[in-house]
Structures are given as structure tokens and as C-alpha cells.
Amino acid sequence: MDLRLLLIASLSAVLGGSWAQQEGSICIKANAQSCGDCIQVAETCGWCSDENFLTVGESKSARCDDLESLKKRNCNVTKIENPRGHITVNKNKPVTNRKKDGAEKLKPEQITQIQPQKLTLTLRSGEPQTFELKFKRAEDYPIDLYYLMDLSFSMKDDLENVKNLGTDLMREMQEITSDFRIGFGSFVEKTVMPYISTTPARLSNPCTGNQNCTSPFSYKNVLKLTENGDEFNRLVSQQQISGNLDSPEGGFDAIMQVAVCEKHIGWRNVTRLLVFSTDAGFHFAGDGKLGGIVLPNDGKCHLENNAYTMSHYYDYPSIAHLVQKLSDHNIQTIFAVTEEFQPVYKELKNLIPKSAVGTLSSNSSNVIKLIIDAYNSLSSEVILENGRLPEGVSINYKSICKNGVEGTGENGRKCSNISIGDEVSFKISIESQKCPSHGKSEVIKIKPLGFTEEVEVVLNFICDCQCAAEGQPNSDVCHNGTFECGACKCNEGRIGRLCECSKDEVRTEDLDANCRKDNGTDICSNNGDCVCGTCECKKRENPAEVYSGKYCECDNFNCDRSNNKLCGGHGRCECRKCICDANYTGSACDCSLDTSTCLAKNGQICNGRGTCDCGNCKCTNPKFQGPTCEICPTCPGVCTEHKDCVQCRAFDAGEKKDTCKQECNYFELKMVKDREKLPQPTDQSFPLTHCKERDANDCWFYYTFAIRNDTKEVYVVENLECPAGPDIIPIVAGVVAGIVLIGLALLLIWKLLMIIHDRREFAKFEKEKMNAKWDTVRNPIYKSPINQFQNPSYGNKAAAL
């Protein structure tokens, strides 16, 4: 395992530089045959149009390389084709600054909220062009609001509250804009089974019981956009509730017609709001099959006498279709729905950009507040969108929003919490990866969702070099080709550097003979192909490695190596031989001519005891070793080496006293009074050694040895430091006192031991005494010393008494 890791590390060291160059040589790897092909590879690629640029054996594609490599290969800077993209601003009207209460009254087309309005981008492949787009919400910007209401029977109580909506809403909207228009439309359902009952009685009155309802219909445009709120109230008051059979309604049909029938609705190029009011779900594409309707919605206007006439013919639109049409017509949708259907319409909101959902009370009494809140929410956010991008073109957004907040990615398209008068900006980068097949200009449009203003961006593509326009068709230089950008661009069916061959003549024996070196058997040294009798060398997987030469016999990667580096890292490989840098020599440029690494501490090359070879010392004296021949394990030290000569010259003593003049004249002697006067190492710029030596009388002498400018200098302290003689009396007194003290100490120790011994014996005696037990039986040989005698008459006398 260790061996494997070592091998990998070695290969990494060898190839590390090559892989780095390979990444930078994508231009060569592309094998571009013309300047136009070259500049499409990457923005770092350039084409050398110098006629004499290529060397023998190099193919035409070698003219395409990264810019730095072309310069290193001695291509004249003026001959490097490297066209760059640029941006031209065609229309740049500043954003409008005005106040609502100002005297100036502007038409909608005079108000500008986005800047610039038109640009032309010249794109080169791989080179992004970035421009700044500004957006500012204009104060008192006109608003068109169209109220689209579900008139199915369940919305009966809601209709009563909407009848006065016109004047009330216009009064509230005056706080936002002085230019406000309102319209009204209604919808129920497709007029076919099973959505409604088609019996004659139910067609005239779809409601049950005593309810008086109008005939069912799909969509009616009751009132086009108007500034007259009273007219809104009057027409809405005349509306009647209708009915249908199923719960989902045909609202999507109505939304489609409101979006696409601009003239019937009366939309202006201002803020467009569509309020969609319902208490039910919706039908969408595919549901029409239940009524036998299979044709998809065509997304066109079909209003006759302000009524949708093709509901029975076209299916409901899909959600994606609605999203497209609402976006195309810059309509922002507000879904005013009851609490029950909030989850459904919130999911729908996520699919429709610039839309909002509000909770409608059961009788629509809060509709005005709902509209105001939804409008403020929609208008506080700006989201950029762009049209279809040409193939190979990408766009990237970066937003700089309020308070300097930045967004990237998808968040780079939008800014939130924008108030009226706030200005935000976007950094937009457009990049092309290739030229379009037709090579013509393209136009894309960028606009904020829900706004009519847009930025027109014209894209021009750099598909060829300027030098191509100066090409010479049927030039004398090229056979059946155009000479352009320093090379031949062959006509169809012709090949070769000079287009000298047809594709049918590529491989013949006569032509192949011109590609064999020294009449050998190998064609182009097995490193190339013979094209029209000329070798075109193969390309290596690593573009930094190149075959060259008339017969592709040379390369720049098979030279000697040192330390796992080509030419030791100190030269370049040309035709399998190292061309060394200055101060280097050798077959692998591994021999340095610099002698600074051979200098010893004394300033001499290899300490004067060797030669400097390729930056390393080779010691000629076998006693010395080390990188600078300064180490001598068997040699005495500097101090020991010069001791006898210093002693004989300074003090006329020592082993060399008799031969001093002959052997010790190789240094200059200088005497100083004390050790402080000796030279110090920190004060010198040359090697200096401090020495301390002892003579035969045990006296010390001090000196320094140094080499200054090849002159050996010795500084000696003139006074010897000799040890003083011993004082006898103190020594004798000390010995006697020591003997006495030792004797006294021994006596004291003996006395102490005797006292301890006596005390132990006495204690032992006392213990035995306490333990003794005496026998109390009378001794048979014992006689008492006391005798008793009794008077014989003593008893009788007593009895008589």
C-alpha cells in the first residue's frame, strides 16, 4: 500500500504541471481549422494570423491557442485575432419622477418606470455581457380594474353588496391613483349538458322554487372599463343570478376572454388588475369531454355582443395556457374567494405569477378592503421575466433591492417590499455558448410581470474574425481555397495546409515517400499522418505536449528528467534535448553553476578543501566532509590546533618554543590587556573563535583566532591566570580540629548507645520482677525463732475465781 501511494505521489509531481496546462489549452484541443471556429471555443482563445507562425510539422489548428501561449510562442500581438463583445445602449430614457399632487398630468405612455428601454449586445461565445436595469414605481400610476363575478345561484347575496362597488371602490382608489377605471363581467358555466339542464323550462329559469333567475350563460362583458362609477353601479344593479348543475364553475373560459379581448374590455397600457370573485372551484382543460367538447381552447377572442359564443365548441383552457395569456397581456389577477376554497386558489396562485388570493366574506361585504390589500401586495413586488431565449444563450439575474439587499439565482429576478417612489436595480448577464445556425441577430424582451413596459435587447453574434472579411479567394498561396487570417481555408473537397490535395489523393505511395525520414519504414515517425506528402503531427491528449519536425521526429516531453521534473524544472525540452536556463547545465539541466551553496562559514568555497560541482561540494581532503567540507571528526579543534604557536609567540613557552620562528609565523599577533578587549563575535563580519587553554604550569591563557581577508589574526590576553599556592596553617588547623571533633562525636555516640542499652536492661528487669510468683507452703526445714511457754498454775487460779 505504501509503495502504491509513493507511486501516485511521484506521478502527481511529474504530471501536475501538465494537467494544469491541459486545462488552459482547451483552445488547441478543439482542433479549430479557421479563425471563426477558434473564437467559438472559449473567450480566452485567440488566432495567430501571422503567415510564418507555424513551425515545420505543426497543423493549422495550432494557430488557435490561449492568448498568453500565443505570446510565448512569439506571435506578434498585432497578429492575434481576439474580438471582444460589447454593449450599445440605443434608448435610455430616465425613469419618471413626479408627485401625485403635482400640477403636471402625464399620459400613461409618458410615464417611464424601467430604464434603459433598448440595448444592443454583441456577444462572443463564452463571454458574458452585463448591463444594469433600473425600475422605479411611479407615483399616481394609472390603474384599470376589471371585476369578474360568478353569478351562479350561491352568489345571490354577494351580488347585492357588489351593486355599490363602483363608487365606493373609486373613492378608495383615489388614495392610490387619480387615474382609475373599472369594468364588470360575469360568468356561470358552459351551456351544454351535464353542466346545465337543457330542458326548455330550465333554460329559461335554471333556479328551483319561486326564484326568478336569468338564463344560464358562459361569460358576459357587462361593462367595459370606464371612469364612471355610477354607471358601474347602475349596470351591476340590473344583473340577475343564474344557475347550473355542478359545483365547479366555468371561470377559466371567462378569464381567457377577459385577457385576450383587449378592445372589448378596453384595457390600456397601464396597471391591469383582474378581480375574480367566486365561492366555488373551477373547470380546466379536459373537463369539456364530459359535454362532448374535445377541441382545445384556441386562446382567441370570441365575443359577440359582449357574450362568449364558443363555450360549446372549445374546451376549457389549461392553467399553463392561462398563465401565458395573462403574462402576455400584463394582467395581475386577484382571486377573491370564500374561506372554503382558499387552499385550492392558493395552490393556483403559486402557478400564476403576479397573482394574489384574498378571503371573501360570505356576502362579499369586505371586497373593497380585499382589493386594496391585494393590490398593495402585488405592487410591492417586481418580478422580471424574459421571452424565449435563442439556442445556446443563457441569462442570469442579480437583484439589488431596497436597503441594498442582494439576490441571486431565482431570487435575482425579483425585489419585494417596494414602496411608491423606491428605485431598485438588476444586474443582468447574457452569455452565448455558440453562434446560431443562421448567424442572424435575435431579439429578446425583458419586462416586469404585470407591467406593460419592457426592455428590448438585440443580440448580435461574433461568428468570425475581422481578418476573415479581408480573405483572398483563389489566392496564389492556396490551391483551390481562400487565404484568410494567415492560413488557407480550403474549398469543399480540398485538404492540406495549402489545399494542395484533393481528398481522393490523400494516401498514395508517392506522397507517403515524402513522409519517411531517411527512407525508413515509419511514416512521420509514427507520430503523425502524411497529408499531401507533408507530415501533420498527431496531437497528444495533453495539449501541452507537442510533436514537431518535418517528420514529427521531435517532441517536447521526452527529455531527461531530474527530481521527477522535465529538464529538472530548469529548462525546456526541444526535440528531445534540454535547453537549460542560465546558470544550469547537464543533460537534465540538473547541474547548477551557482557556487553560493558551496560557500563555507569562512567565506571560502568548500572551506578551501574541495571543489564546487553542480552546486555541491566534493571534498578533496578525505579528513573533511559535510555540505561545505567544514566537518572533520578526526581533526583537533581550532583552539588546540593553534595553542602551541600562540603560547610560544605570546609567552615564549610551550612545546614549540625552540622552533617558533620557523613554524608559527602564519598569523598576526596582537596583545590586549584583559579579556574584555578581545574581539566579540557579534562585532565581526568574519569567522571568529574564542579560545581558553592551559599551559604546563596549570596557568590559563585566553586568545581569539580569526581570518580576515585571507589574513589570520590572533588576539591574546597578555596576563596568564595562574592558580595561587595553598595556605598550610589553615589546612593543619582544620585537620586537627576535624580529628578532635570526630573523636568527640564518636564518644558522644558511644555514650548515647550505652545509656540506651542500660535503660533497656533495667526495663527488662522490672518486667521479670512483676511476673515472678512465690510459693506459700511452709518449708519443712524451717524453724520459727519464737517459743511459747504456759504457767501451769495460771489456769487453775482462774477457775477458782
KOLGUTOR-831940 format. One line per field, with one value per residue (C-alpha): z, x, y; residue number from 1. Coordinates in steps of 0.001 Angstrom, whole numbers, plus 500000, padded with zeros to 6 digits. Example, Ala and Ser with C-alpha at 12.3 -4.5 7.8 and 13.67 -1.06 7.14 Angstrom:
BEGIN
up: (507800  507140)
east: (512300  513670)
north: (495500  498940)
n: (1  2)
//
This chain:
BEGIN
up: (500000  500879  497554  495675  497454  496708  493019  492894  494583  492068  489098  490532  490820  487237  485661  487920  485708  482569  483754  484714  481205  479712  481291  479858  476364  475551  472514  470988  471937  469923  466642  465099  461385  460998  462999  463236  464670  467136  468734  469317  471599  474562  475273  476158  472719  470034  466489  465214  461688  461139  457972  459342  462773  462346  462550  460406  461131  463020  461862  461027  464258  466232  465377  467904  471450  474611  474422  476792  474984  471626  473026  474452  471061  469595  467772  467190  469376  466372  464597  467354  466461  469628  469009  472102  472746  473791  474746  472992  474687  471994  474149  477692  478823  482588  484973  485746  488931  489797  492634  492731  493776  491152  488549  485717  484309  482249  479892  480588  477599  479002  482261  482418  485193  483633  482252  479718  477110  474307  474086  471525  472812  470676  472044  471688  472752  476399  477175  479214  478728  481788  481967  484692  484569  486859  487990  489913  490924  489639  491887  490663  488013  486166  487067  485125  487274  485830  488267  487053  489182  489483  489068  489957  492480  495505  494906  495244  498485  497153  494151  496453  498050  494701  493326  495036  494482  491660  493536  496814  495144  493071  496233  497946  494892  494765  497611  495257  491817  490230  487004  487788  485577  486474  484457  485180  483757  484885  484212  485060  483036  479584  478166  477498  479469  482064  483313  482989  482403  478754  479236  477909  481318  482989  480162  480783  484578  485936  489570  491577  493587  493196  492445  489347  487607  484225  481584  482031  480058  479843  480066  479544  479354  481166  481334  479614  481596  482497  484800  485675  488965  488860  485510  487128  489951  487528  485263  488100  489769  486682  486841  487834  489352  487173  487963  486912  487916  489078  491720  489694  487520  484052  485298  483214  479982  481281  482363  478917  477143  479529  478817  475022  474163  474851  472668  474081  477654  476986  478508  478408  478663  482419  485526  484754  487594  487228  490309  490088  492629  493316  496025  494026  492239  488529  485463  483440  480232  479732  481674  478417  477346  479771  477466  474269  473743  472622  470774  472929  473713  470936  473181  470862  471404  470620  471961  470034  471544  474622  475122  474713  471855  471549  475001  473484  470837  472695  475860  478998  478867  480806  483679  481648  478786  481163  482662  479197  478165  481451  481213  477550  478326  481601  483748  487502  488988  492395  493459  495881  497123  500206  503092  501910  498643  499950  499734  496100  494915  496923  495000  491785  492850  493075  489408  488171  488614  489930  491430  494905  496934  499339  501655  500594  503274  502766  501344  499742  502231  502541  498832  498746  501547  499890  496588  498225  500262  497278  495061  497653  497919  494147  493519  496289  494369  490998  489143  485871  483092  479667  476375  474681  474531  471321  471366  473248  475020  478802  481081  484730  487127  490263  492159  494273  496218  498939  501654  499481  499842  497061  495494  493073  491167  491049  493780  491484  489332  491992  494690  497443  499866  497295  498128  495679  494645  495537  492937  492594  490083  488470  487077  484007  482342  478936  477568  474327  474126  470335  467225  465978  462873  460826  462243  462320  465083  467719  469899  473430  475675  479416  481428  484955  485366  485385  483709  480081  479859  478621  477621  474089  473846  470381  470255  467619  467485  466704  464477  462610  462887  461268  459234  457533  455730  454105  452792  449272  447338  444933  446281  444724  448162  448392  445835  445498  448698  450349  452082  455258  458710  457775  456666  453824  454160  451678  449336  449636  448781  449220  452127  453130  454663  451242  449978  447542  447590  446977  449424  446799  446675  450370  450554  447663  447709  446068  448617  451529  450460  451287  454864  455621  457281  455730  453527  456613  457015  459567  458165  460086  462722  463732  465360  462598  459394  455899  454264  450718  451174  454340  457882  460157  463637  465984  468986  472420  474989  476932  474583  476245  474801  471129  468306  465779  462979  459292  460049  463520  464889  467655  470768  473910  476519  476099  477552  480560  483952  487352  490634  488630  486622  482920  482428  486211  486093  484939  481176  478234  476099  472390  470031  472918  474231  477208  476585  480035  481723  482698  485486  484735  482654  482205  480113  482521  483496  486975  487378  488913  488141  491193  493849  496643  498048  498354  500497  503941  507043  506456  503023  501130  498523  500124  503021  500745  500987  497978  494650  493870  491352  490297  493444  495743  497402  496607  499352  498121  501640  502934  506519  505768  504983  505097  502572  502634  503760  507208  509301  510374  513063  513460  513394  516550  517238  516147  519690  520139  516659  517276  521027  520842  518327  520295  523527  522080  520380  523180  526251  524841  526248  525169  523070  520021  521921  520052  516565  516984  514298  511671  512320  513832  511539  509706  511765  513056  516848  518825  522621  524744  528470  529552  528246  527695  524989  522896  519672  520074  517522  517188  516179  513298  509738  509503  511309  514880  517572  521322  522984  526557  527007  529941  529956  531727  534944  535073  534071  531742  528767  526529  522831  519675  516219  513108  509344  507888  504119  503990  506881  510095  513225  516825  519808  523122  526703  527939  531532  532469  535023  537357  540476  543907  546306  549264  552889  555247  558682  557974  556428  559538  561934  560023  560071  563857  564520  562358  564242  567630  566506  565059  568398  570423  568112  568497  572330  572335  570097  572397  575491  573871  572914  576491  578010  575585  576466  580273  580010  578023  580625  583556  581816  581222  584952  586056  583740  585092  588658  588052  586530  589445  591681  595245  596843  600290  601684  604879  604375  606167  607425  608655  612441  613971  616361  618736  621664  623842  627488  629740  633500  634717  637603  635523  634555  637947  639503  637087  637719  641483  640985)
east: (500000  502834  504543  501319  500896  504520  503971  500845  502679  505510  503134  501316  504575  505502  502131  500843  502119  500940  497361  497318  498483  495909  493065  494492  494932  491310  491843  494410  492344  489382  491289  489922  490575  489709  489718  485923  485992  488693  486888  483826  485782  486238  486685  490362  491168  492903  494095  497544  497191  500955  501793  505154  503883  503732  506851  507520  505090  502573  498977  496830  494853  497998  497247  494389  495672  495110  496402  499345  500547  500419  502597  505061  505168  506304  503118  503111  500458  499108  498560  496453  492769  490697  487426  485509  481830  480321  477087  475410  472518  470057  467313  467886  465013  465304  462615  459823  459970  456696  454245  450572  449538  451738  450288  451745  449335  451056  449580  450349  452703  454682  455476  458692  459299  462081  465480  467054  464456  466595  470110  472229  474569  477392  478165  481210  480913  481758  481980  479021  477831  476330  474130  472114  468324  466615  462984  461110  457453  455908  453536  449943  450333  447016  445094  442488  440440  438028  435656  434744  431987  430436  426643  425649  422789  425084  426424  422979  423740  427170  425581  423678  426908  428648  425951  427511  431079  431819  431562  432901  435940  436684  436643  439122  441379  441690  444168  446388  445859  443919  443520  441331  438909  436650  434739  432441  431853  430044  430185  428294  429058  429171  425645  425690  424891  425935  426915  423382  419952  418952  415221  413317  411950  415327  416975  414632  414829  417511  416581  414157  411173  409902  413363  413476  416824  418196  419106  422500  425470  429210  430603  429258  431191  428648  430674  433934  436459  435129  435836  432100  431469  427767  427454  429103  426559  423623  424570  425524  422173  420437  422220  420352  421547  421620  422253  423962  424067  427628  429703  432796  432203  433413  435528  438593  436633  435805  439389  440702  438247  438971  442694  442627  439688  441589  439435  436155  437366  439110  442490  445099  448877  448768  448495  445870  444020  441524  439416  437973  435153  433603  432552  433273  436026  436820  436816  440037  441314  439923  436714  434975  434942  432057  429978  431412  433789  437211  438746  441385  440900  442413  443199  441444  438690  435172  432919  429820  427528  429795  428979  431258  429800  432167  431858  430094  432820  436148  437277  438261  441783  444587  446308  449535  447558  446031  449431  450807  447921  447790  451536  451387  448695  450306  447274  447630  444945  443274  441270  438517  437198  435441  437232  436204  438144  441203  443541  442576  443158  446355  447757  446551  448263  451588  451226  450214  452904  451828  448590  447084  444372  442007  439370  435905  433249  430109  428273  431267  430980  434757  435529  436897  439386  440329  441094  443127  445221  445810  446830  449316  450747  451102  452517  455129  456886  458592  459473  461403  460697  462204  460978  462211  465991  467795  469533  472818  472025  471658  470630  471460  469912  471210  468905  469938  466778  465700  468316  470984  469596  471005  469507  470916  469558  465764  465730  467795  464719  462632  462523  459893  458592  458897  457073  455964  458993  461520  464165  465699  468185  469104  472419  471575  474228  473619  476031  476160  477780  477743  476724  473192  472993  471538  474065  471494  470517  467999  465707  464629  462422  462702  459852  458445  455482  452202  453673  453420  456874  459721  463363  464213  467582  469030  471626  474357  476798  480513  480816  484016  487153  487624  490508  488092  486491  489875  490223  491566  489509  491516  494731  498071  499138  496302  495365  491602  490994  490720  493705  492378  493756  497221  496078  494321  490645  490142  487224  484992  486871  490350  492739  496296  497928  497856  494789  497129  495434  492024  490558  490921  494717  495430  497130  499371  502788  504498  503172  503914  507575  507947  506891  509556  512745  515971  513919  512816  509660  507916  505582  506002  507972  504685  503804  501718  499757  501024  498697  499536  503157  503561  503561  500887  501867  499423  498068  498594  495843  497719  497763  500961  502834  503620  505205  507128  509688  509422  508899  507331  510588  510800  508752  508876  508195  510778  513840  515877  514301  515692  513774  510777  510776  511313  514783  514971  512500  515349  514999  512753  512589  513203  513399  514119  517042  517059  517811  518922  518222  521078  523338  522303  523896  523777  521609  518688  519648  520276  523759  523732  526608  525808  528569  526708  525593  529243  530421  531696  531381  534852  533760  535814  534382  534127  536250  539288  539303  537211  535653  532118  530444  526807  526197  527556  530983  533243  535889  539444  540814  539426  539521  536847  533197  529829  527992  530848  533782  533836  533303  536440  535711  539402  540841  541706  539732  540846  542000  544019  545496  546974  547683  551420  552136  550157  551910  555411  554879  552937  554696  557877  556893  555395  556455  557319  559435  562601  561028  558596  560036  560020  556588  554473  554744  551456  549353  549488  549755  548120  548256  545423  545382  542292  539577  537107  539381  539187  537093  533499  531663  528778  531168  532774  531745  534274  534662  535982  536806  537346  539895  540905  543970  546160  549973  552352  552169  548379  548036  545212  545680  542936  543033  540896  541575  540046  540540  540056  540543  542679  544795  544862  544681  545302  544427  545991  545413  548913  548406  548185  545631  547634  546199  547519  549635  547943  547909  549435  548311  544595  544914  546743  544373  541478  542811  543461  540073  538495  540173  539125  535607  535401  536670  534177  531458  532443  532483  529085  527751  529238  527775  524393  524455  525366  522556  520124  521460  521200  517672  516666  518227  516524  513201  513687  514462  511366  509231  510619  510117  506483  505946  507538  505083  506329  505291  503422  503824  505945  509443  509943  513347  512189  512096  510484  512646  509663  508998  505766  505552  502394  502348  500758  499138  497676  494653  493702  493807  491445  488933  488901  487988)
north: (500000  502415  501679  502436  505767  506652  505876  508032  510892  510633  510629  513630  515518  514655  515331  518103  520865  519093  518771  522433  523310  520952  522904  526096  524572  523847  526054  523664  520645  521989  521398  524612  524903  528587  531784  531695  528183  529206  532132  529945  527611  529968  533653  533032  531630  533658  533002  533920  535307  535612  533642  532477  531459  527690  525543  522507  519702  521837  521622  524615  524192  525100  528742  528577  528852  530844  534403  534008  530903  532688  535472  532953  531254  534597  535529  539272  540899  542808  539479  537899  537841  538126  540008  541096  541651  544986  546728  549652  551479  552564  554078  555251  557460  558117  556875  559334  561420  563108  563599  562690  566176  567810  570110  568078  565479  562805  560304  556630  556430  559394  557622  555581  553051  550980  552070  551544  550705  549245  547791  546010  543308  541989  538530  536338  532720  532205  535929  537269  540849  542522  545601  547312  547643  550157  550017  552693  552581  555775  557631  558139  555452  554700  551535  549532  547106  544563  542824  539321  537777  534338  534757  531214  530944  530592  534143  535797  537664  538694  540435  542779  544032  544470  546761  549797  548656  551129  554410  553004  551447  554533  556637  554319  554074  557869  557482  555459  556998  559810  557817  554790  552879  549984  547348  544418  540954  537825  534101  530918  527772  526183  525954  522217  519120  517979  521467  522883  521453  521853  521385  524423  525319  525163  527064  529983  529743  527370  528065  525931  527065  530609  532067  534261  533639  534577  532010  530352  531735  531209  534764  538298  541545  543728  546949  547802  549809  553240  556137  556414  554627  555402  553632  550593  550658  551034  548145  545813  546530  545197  541835  538688  535458  532316  528652  525432  521777  521039  522786  523855  526888  527912  530792  529860  530493  533966  534762  533774  536085  538976  538579  538306  540623  543852  546075  544779  545184  548498  547677  550466  550082  550698  548541  545905  544193  541338  540575  537054  536591  533168  530721  527553  525673  525704  523504  523227  521605  518105  518645  519638  515994  515450  517621  516178  519117  517919  520859  522582  526229  528372  531358  533828  536354  535095  537857  538791  541390  541172  537461  534440  532427  529447  527870  524875  524482  524875  523132  524996  526461  524819  526570  526901  528454  530991  531806  532527  534773  536679  537277  538279  540847  542055  541232  540764  538524  538839  535762  536843  533512  532207  530515  527048  527310  529181  526126  525444  529002  529393  526454  528118  531365  529543  528619  532077  534749  538156  536889  537151  535429  537177  535723  536838  537049  535036  538082  539924  542792  543048  543095  546666  546027  542761  544510  547291  544829  542552  545483  546735  543220  542830  546279  545952  543177  543362  540160  540202  537754  537355  535987  532846  532678  531649  528286  528413  531725  531919  534762  535402  537920  539620  541967  544954  545687  548080  548759  547124  543578  541384  538285  535722  532746  532749  535400  537592  538132  539862  542521  542737  545365  548138  551353  554008  556055  553331  552524  549074  547710  544419  543203  541122  538959  537399  534796  532850  529437  529195  531056  530409  528298  531146  533632  536422  538816  537792  539905  539102  541197  541625  543097  543235  540909  542836  545925  546915  548445  546258  546316  545263  543510  542954  540170  540228  537320  537373  534318  535148  537249  540648  539298  536879  539830  540512  536960  536426  533841  531672  533143  532197  530957  528446  525846  525909  527831  531236  532776  534377  535141  533867  530402  528673  527901  525086  524723  521683  518502  520004  519398  520189  523222  524890  522993  521317  517924  516539  514095  511371  511829  511737  508316  507346  505689  508651  511080  508749  508522  512222  511485  508849  510037  508710  506366  504488  502472  504674  507305  510585  508654  507030  510337  511894  511491  512054  514574  515536  514482  516558  515302  516663  515641  513977  515793  514384  514037  516707  519726  520987  518004  518578  516587  518676  518470  517745  514066  514589  513206  515817  516356  518470  515825  513020  514799  513687  514275  515150  515057  513824  517060  517516  519046  519325  522197  524468  524335  523484  520395  520922  517964  515590  517671  520009  523677  524793  528097  530406  529038  525446  522725  518972  516642  517181  520761  519405  520906  524379  526749  528827  528477  530260  526906  525839  528779  527820  529990  531396  532668  530138  527792  524357  525649  525588  521811  520796  521801  523018  520696  521389  523391  520656  520377  517448  517390  516703  516166  512849  514122  516724  516146  517899  520092  522667  520435  522005  518886  516955  514335  513360  516915  518864  521982  525435  526279  523065  523395  526843  526544  525817  528594  531158  530116  530311  533680  535357  533898  532343  528981  525696  522763  524916  527410  526451  526299  529171  531442  528732  527199  529963  532957  532251  534708  538250  538508  541288  541531  543012  543819  541873  539569  542429  543813  540647  540895  539718  537503  539956  542730  540859  540081  537221  533843  534273  531688  532321  530010  529130  526905  525678  525588  523211  525286  524985  528613  529655  531963  533428  534333  534622  533238  534841  535021  538489  538924  535766  537102  535115  537287  536239  538452  537268  538465  539348  538152  534499  533323  531054  529322  530658  528304  526550  528134  525420  526749  526733  523306  521854  523580  522272  518705  518805  520363  517743  514896  516324  516886  513398  511914  513890  512830  509173  509465  511075  508360  505641  507251  507563  503891  502800  504840  503274  499782  500316  501583  498553  496160  497903  497791  494109  493536  495375  493335  489998  491162  491885  488489  486438  484178  482969  479520  479973  476285  476061  474914  471581  472589  475926  476500  479538  481590  482180  479834  479840  478705  478498  478734  475548  477196  480057  478065  476745  480124  481452  478666  479240  482839)
n: (1  2  3  4  5  6  7  8  9  10  11  12  13  14  15  16  17  18  19  20  21  22  23  24  25  26  27  28  29  30  31  32  33  34  35  36  37  38  39  40  41  42  43  44  45  46  47  48  49  50  51  52  53  54  55  56  57  58  59  60  61  62  63  64  65  66  67  68  69  70  71  72  73  74  75  76  77  78  79  80  81  82  83  84  85  86  87  88  89  90  91  92  93  94  95  96  97  98  99  100  101  102  103  104  105  106  107  108  109  110  111  112  113  114  115  116  117  118  119  120  121  122  123  124  125  126  127  128  129  130  131  132  133  134  135  136  137  138  139  140  141  142  143  144  145  146  147  148  149  150  151  152  153  154  155  156  157  158  159  160  161  162  163  164  165  166  167  168  169  170  171  172  173  174  175  176  177  178  179  180  181  182  183  184  185  186  187  188  189  190  191  192  193  194  195  196  197  198  199  200  201  202  203  204  205  206  207  208  209  210  211  212  213  214  215  216  217  218  219  220  221  222  223  224  225  226  227  228  229  230  231  232  233  234  235  236  237  238  239  240  241  242  243  244  245  246  247  248  249  250  251  252  253  254  255  256  257  258  259  260  261  262  263  264  265  266  267  268  269  270  271  272  273  274  275  276  277  278  279  280  281  282  283  284  285  286  287  288  289  290  291  292  293  294  295  296  297  298  299  300  301  302  303  304  305  306  307  308  309  310  311  312  313  314  315  316  317  318  319  320  321  322  323  324  325  326  327  328  329  330  331  332  333  334  335  336  337  338  339  340  341  342  343  344  345  346  347  348  349  350  351  352  353  354  355  356  357  358  359  360  361  362  363  364  365  366  367  368  369  370  371  372  373  374  375  376  377  378  379  380  381  382  383  384  385  386  387  388  389  390  391  392  393  394  395  396  397  398  399  400  401  402  403  404  405  406  407  408  409  410  411  412  413  414  415  416  417  418  419  420  421  422  423  424  425  426  427  428  429  430  431  432  433  434  435  436  437  438  439  440  441  442  443  444  445  446  447  448  449  450  451  452  453  454  455  456  457  458  459  460  461  462  463  464  465  466  467  468  469  470  471  472  473  474  475  476  477  478  479  480  481  482  483  484  485  486  487  488  489  490  491  492  493  494  495  496  497  498  499  500  501  502  503  504  505  506  507  508  509  510  511  512  513  514  515  516  517  518  519  520  521  522  523  524  525  526  527  528  529  530  531  532  533  534  535  536  537  538  539  540  541  542  543  544  545  546  547  548  549  550  551  552  553  554  555  556  557  558  559  560  561  562  563  564  565  566  567  568  569  570  571  572  573  574  575  576  577  578  579  580  581  582  583  584  585  586  587  588  589  590  591  592  593  594  595  596  597  598  599  600  601  602  603  604  605  606  607  608  609  610  611  612  613  614  615  616  617  618  619  620  621  622  623  624  625  626  627  628  629  630  631  632  633  634  635  636  637  638  639  640  641  642  643  644  645  646  647  648  649  650  651  652  653  654  655  656  657  658  659  660  661  662  663  664  665  666  667  668  669  670  671  672  673  674  675  676  677  678  679  680  681  682  683  684  685  686  687  688  689  690  691  692  693  694  695  696  697  698  699  700  701  702  703  704  705  706  707  708  709  710  711  712  713  714  715  716  717  718  719  720  721  722  723  724  725  726  727  728  729  730  731  732  733  734  735  736  737  738  739  740  741  742  743  744  745  746  747  748  749  750  751  752  753  754  755  756  757  758  759  760  761  762  763  764  765  766  767  768  769  770  771  772  773  774  775  776  777  778  779  780  781  782  783  784  785  786  787  788  789  790  791  792  793  794  795  796  797  798  799  800  801)
//
